[in-house]
Amino acid sequence: MSIATPKPSSLRTPASVIIGILAVSTLASSVICWLVYYHAPADVAGTHLRSLPLVNAVLNSLATLAIITGYVEIRERRVLQHRASMFFAFFFSSIFLASYLVNFVLHGETKFNRLNPWWPFYWKLLASHIVLSVFALPLILLTFFLSLTGRFPVHRKVARWTLPIWLYVSVTGVVVYIMQAACR
């Protein structure tokens, strides 16, 4: 009795999934762009939920720890622990994104003094963080989809790109917060 080999067409990711991932990612990026450039902050005085930037940095730190743990777990071939770590990373990043959006709705953009000697480093770090975060979301969603559908060979190939980008975005988010807090 032979085992049937799946047809290559059955291993393809449906176009509807790719379109859905791109639509969610585009919507999230568009909302953030709108909040940054067009939305007037609801709490200009900063009296409500003033600790959100700190909460966001903690959530990014927890996501970073979970990503690193997940990487170590998969290198040790502990698949269930890897999966749990990556779910925690996804959870912390998702809560971060919601909190980040609330912070922008309330307080708007955080200004960094351009006369500060750290300004040249800060804006380059922030720019790279922003650009890579736009790519991180669809990559994360695609990587999770591939894992949840058991498409592990493709999952591994995509995860090789997702991991460093997701990790960079998480770490630089914390560094940006620290630089902003130190220069107030």
C-alpha positions as CSV (number, residue, x, y, z in Angstrom):
1,M,0.0,0.0,0.0
2,S,1.5,3.3,-1.0
3,I,1.1,6.6,0.6
4,A,-0.5,9.2,-1.6
5,T,1.7,12.3,-2.3
6,P,-0.2,15.5,-2.0
7,K,-0.6,17.4,-5.3
8,P,1.4,20.6,-5.5
9,S,-1.8,22.6,-6.0
10,S,-3.1,21.5,-2.6
11,L,0.0,22.8,-0.9
12,R,-0.5,26.3,-2.3
13,T,-1.8,29.0,0.1
14,P,-5.2,30.1,-1.1
15,A,-5.3,33.5,-2.7
16,S,-8.0,34.5,-0.3
17,V,-5.7,33.9,2.7
18,I,-2.9,36.0,1.1
19,I,-5.4,38.7,0.2
20,G,-6.8,38.6,3.8
21,I,-3.4,38.9,5.4
22,L,-2.4,41.8,3.1
23,A,-5.8,43.5,3.8
24,V,-5.4,43.2,7.5
25,S,-1.8,44.4,7.4
26,T,-2.6,47.3,5.0
27,L,-5.6,48.3,7.2
28,A,-3.4,48.3,10.4
29,S,-0.6,50.3,8.7
30,S,-3.2,52.8,7.3
31,V,-4.8,53.3,10.7
32,I,-1.5,54.0,12.3
33,C,-0.5,56.4,9.4
34,W,-3.9,58.2,9.8
35,L,-3.4,58.4,13.6
36,V,0.1,59.8,13.2
37,Y,-0.5,62.4,10.4
38,Y,-4.2,63.3,10.5
39,H,-5.9,62.5,13.8
40,A,-5.9,65.1,16.5
41,P,-5.0,63.5,19.9
42,A,-8.0,63.1,22.2
43,D,-6.0,63.8,25.4
44,V,-3.4,66.5,24.5
45,A,-2.7,67.2,28.1
46,G,-1.7,63.6,28.7
47,T,-3.9,63.1,31.7
48,H,-5.4,59.7,30.8
49,L,-3.4,56.4,30.6
50,R,-0.1,58.2,30.7
51,S,1.7,54.9,31.4
52,L,0.8,53.4,28.0
53,P,4.3,54.0,26.5
54,L,5.8,52.1,29.4
55,V,3.2,49.3,29.1
56,N,4.0,49.1,25.4
57,A,7.8,48.8,26.1
58,V,7.0,46.0,28.6
59,L,4.8,44.2,26.1
60,N,7.6,44.6,23.4
61,S,10.1,43.2,25.9
62,L,7.9,40.2,26.7
63,A,7.4,39.6,23.0
64,T,11.2,39.8,22.5
65,L,11.8,37.2,25.3
66,A,9.1,34.9,23.9
67,I,10.6,35.2,20.4
68,I,14.1,34.3,21.6
69,T,12.7,31.5,23.8
70,G,10.8,30.1,20.8
71,Y,13.9,30.2,18.6
72,V,15.9,28.4,21.3
73,E,13.1,25.8,21.7
74,I,12.9,25.0,18.0
75,R,16.7,24.8,17.7
76,E,16.5,22.1,20.5
77,R,13.7,20.4,18.6
78,R,11.1,21.1,21.3
79,V,8.2,21.8,19.0
80,L,5.4,22.1,21.6
81,Q,7.5,24.5,23.7
82,H,8.4,26.5,20.5
83,R,4.7,26.7,19.6
84,A,3.8,27.9,23.1
85,S,6.5,30.5,23.0
86,M,5.5,31.8,19.6
87,F,1.8,32.0,20.7
88,F,3.0,34.1,23.7
89,A,5.0,36.3,21.4
90,F,2.0,36.7,19.1
91,F,-0.2,37.5,22.2
92,F,2.1,40.1,23.6
93,S,2.6,41.7,20.1
94,S,-1.1,41.8,19.5
95,I,-1.8,43.4,22.9
96,F,1.0,45.8,22.2
97,L,-0.6,46.8,18.9
98,A,-3.9,47.5,20.5
99,S,-2.3,49.5,23.3
100,Y,-0.1,51.4,20.8
101,L,-3.2,52.4,18.8
102,V,-5.0,53.6,22.0
103,N,-1.9,55.6,23.0
104,F,-1.9,57.3,19.6
105,V,-5.6,58.0,19.7
106,L,-5.1,59.6,23.1
107,H,-1.7,61.3,23.0
108,G,-0.6,61.4,19.4
109,E,3.0,61.3,18.2
110,T,5.9,61.6,20.7
111,K,8.2,64.3,19.7
112,F,12.0,63.9,20.0
113,N,14.1,67.1,20.3
114,R,15.9,67.5,17.0
115,L,18.7,69.5,18.7
116,N,19.5,66.5,20.9
117,P,22.9,65.0,20.0
118,W,21.1,61.6,19.8
119,W,18.7,62.8,17.1
120,P,20.7,61.4,14.1
121,F,20.8,58.0,15.6
122,Y,17.2,58.2,16.9
123,W,15.5,59.1,13.6
124,K,17.5,56.4,11.7
125,L,16.6,53.8,14.3
126,L,12.9,54.9,14.3
127,A,12.7,54.9,10.5
128,S,14.1,51.4,10.3
129,H,11.7,50.3,13.0
130,I,8.7,51.8,11.2
131,V,9.6,50.4,7.8
132,L,10.3,46.9,9.1
133,S,7.2,46.9,11.3
134,V,5.1,47.3,8.1
135,F,6.7,44.1,6.7
136,A,6.6,42.3,10.1
137,L,2.8,42.1,10.4
138,P,2.1,40.2,7.2
139,L,5.1,38.0,7.7
140,I,4.0,37.1,11.2
141,L,0.4,36.4,10.1
142,L,1.7,34.3,7.1
143,T,4.1,32.4,9.3
144,F,1.4,31.6,11.8
145,F,-1.0,30.5,9.1
146,L,1.6,28.1,7.6
147,S,2.2,26.6,11.1
148,L,-1.4,26.2,12.0
149,T,-2.1,24.5,8.7
150,G,0.8,22.1,9.1
151,R,2.8,23.4,6.2
152,F,6.1,23.2,8.1
153,P,8.6,23.2,5.2
154,V,7.2,26.5,3.9
155,H,6.7,27.7,7.5
156,R,10.5,27.3,8.1
157,K,11.4,29.2,5.0
158,V,9.2,32.1,5.8
159,A,10.1,32.0,9.5
160,R,13.8,32.6,8.5
161,W,12.7,36.0,7.4
162,T,10.0,36.6,10.0
163,L,12.2,35.9,13.1
164,P,14.9,38.6,12.6
165,I,12.4,41.2,11.4
166,W,10.0,40.6,14.3
167,L,12.9,40.5,16.8
168,Y,14.4,43.7,15.4
169,V,11.0,45.5,15.5
170,S,10.4,44.3,19.1
171,V,13.9,45.3,20.4
172,T,14.0,48.7,18.6
173,G,10.5,49.5,20.0
174,V,12.0,49.2,23.5
175,V,15.1,51.2,22.5
176,V,13.0,54.0,21.0
177,Y,10.9,54.1,24.2
178,I,14.0,54.3,26.4
179,M,15.5,57.1,24.2
180,Q,12.2,59.1,24.3
181,A,11.9,58.7,28.1
182,A,15.6,59.6,28.7
183,C,15.3,62.8,26.6
184,R,12.1,64.2,28.1
